[in-house]
Structures are given as structure tokens and as C-alpha cells.
Amino acid sequence: MGVIVYSLPNCPKCAASKAVLKRHNVPFEEYDVVQDKEKAREMIEKRRSVRPEGSKEVMMPLLDIEGIILEGFNREKIESALKEKGLLK
């Protein structure tokens, strides 16, 4: 399944999230949701799976860590999800 980062160009929180993954040598796929509209729709559907009600706004980035969906940048949550999935060394 792997790790997917849905990001925006020039997004500091997106860059920070990717830096955490790189620091821990976790491979990931990155999708620029401005350039790839299909991946943007996929991102919105994943966001709905964890927050079906309320605002339609997505906090960036959106990370899919082997099925654990995280919005925005939070180093502790990223590392916790990596540990839960056995990806943190």
C-alpha cells in the first residue's frame, strides 16, 4: 500500500511532512493536486473517509500512511502512524 503525500506547490507544511518521511528513510509517492485533478479528487474522497461531515476544506498536505489518513503537518502524528505501521526504524 505504501505512503502517499498529496501536496501543493510551494507549501511549507507539505515540505515539512516530506522532510519527516525522508529523515526516517520512508519511501513515498507524491502527488501535486494542482497538476493532477484525478489525484485531487482521490484526496478529497480519502479526506471524507475520516471527516465525512463539516467543512469541505482540506488542510494540506494530506498523507495516507498505509490507510491512516492525516491532514496537515503534525510531526508527532506522522511518526506515530509510521510506528503503528512498522515503517519507523
C-alpha angles and dihedrals in degrees: 000000000000134000123307127190117197105199148168126229114264092010111150093199090050090051091048092051092050090048090057090052092047092047089057093043092242112157115225143173117234126205124192102216092199092060098035112051093180090057089046089057090046090052092051091051091051090049090052089054091065101030108025096166133052132024120022090211115113118213108225135271107032113201127197108197103185091310098327106116118207127181123207127355119310114149094196093052092046092051092045091053090047090052092047090054093044093245098119114089 
